[in-house]
Amino acid sequence: MGNRLTQIATRTGDDGTTGLGNNTRVSKNSGRPHAMGDVDELNSHIGLLLCEPLPADVRELLVDVQHQLFNLGGELSIPGFELLKDDGLLQLDNALAHYNAQLPRLQEFILPAGTRAAAQAHVCRTVARRAERATVALQESEEMRSAPRQYLNRLSDLLFVLARVLNRVDGGDDIYWKSERLARAASDDAQPAPS
């Protein structure tokens, strides 16, 4: 790999194509580069989240996720190749069960807000959903394993849960959407009971 990366500006993409890992060239606007780019962007946003103060276990998990996303991107870049392993999905399932068990049940939708770390986790979540949509679109046009799609779906769920965890690190809470239903319910609760 080191020899491949000695020259970054090759100018081979000036014609609007990009090279895949199997030495074929495709339009940069085709499905595979879109999915690869979204996964790369997600990995970059997770890197930004890792710049925040995080609990050690969350940091370790996110570093592992970055490696799995690199594998996923590699798999997307080489049609028919398998790099993402089943243990990556199992890790997400276990983490979801672990962190979700610590959280109170949601009573209403929450806003992507709170601490900067939690807000960045929500950015990661939304980019994961976009990467998932791009991967689904690719799978509708090409034969592919389901593992990349499943990994991105589960990762988005985990990032939502981690955002809630990160909002509670220093005693904070979720930032709830002020829905009309909740406002009415609060108003009704504040009214004195009829005599």
Order of alpha helices (4+ residues) and beta strands (2+ residues): beta-beta-alpha-alpha-alpha-alpha-alpha-alpha
